[in-house]
Amino acid sequence: MFCRHTLSKSGYLMFQVMRFAVEEINNSTTLLPNVSLGYDIFDYCSDTKNFQSVFSFISQNGSIKPQEKLNSHQPKVIALTGPYGSTRTITIAPLVTMDLIPLVNYGATSYTLSDKLRYPSFIRTIPSNKDLIQMIIRIIQWFGWNWVAFLRDPDIYSEDGLQLFNSYIKNTGICLAFHEVLSQSSNYSLTFQKINRLNINVIVVFTGSQYAKNIIKEAIANNIRNKVWIASETWSMNQQLPKEPGLEKIGTIVGITERILSLPGFHEFIYKAKGTTEIYTNDNAESEIQMKTCNQYCDNCSMLTA
């Protein structure tokens, strides 16, 4: 893997969970007896650079031809897992689902993907934005709040969330008094001025993790006080934000997240893989064993502890 960007530790962790899951299935006599799974993983670098890999996955003998009978198509893979995030998934989903190749997703929550006419073979292992937005609205109703702001970023995930929020607050007494699409170059100070001018004390932050970090840091810098911040699942469990100096002054953060479950055996799996690489001191030997344990070449992986 040629990497021009900083290694994503969260992406690398998900990659290791994938490896662990496949090994668990292949070593089990009860999960899928007499079936061995293999996999081909590609690094989703950008919306444009991923198409070569996707076309390879859905091809048959190296080519893609119009299919007269869908059930006769035998692509290179039997199913795809991922990618992470709604925008990335919607980019490739039409290519995959038009041939009814199962697209099993663990990170795309956009409710748009639930449309079986457009994405007939898309399924996911997490709740959709519909469930998340309904939970946010129940929280707002429980506390009797009715005057709220909604901040989102420019991607499909956040746009989907806002559309659902607008749809489900009808006849609830909740008023969306202010909403804004924030970019990296937005004037956050001006946004907070508008929110204060409207006397809004409840702010739904339905964004990706990076935008949420920007919003909270700017709220601290702008001396925003005593608000209620409702965090979507993409950033509610962020480990860095609770350490931000002054966070306690901006108010209360209510986060919604998926239930966290343990993976029996994963701890031992990781330590076994890392222990194998760390006993080597020669660079070439370490690279060779790294290739075997990670199934990829990664300059930075050997720097990560178990």
Disulfide bonds with the S-S distance in Angstrom:
Cys298-Cys301 2.16
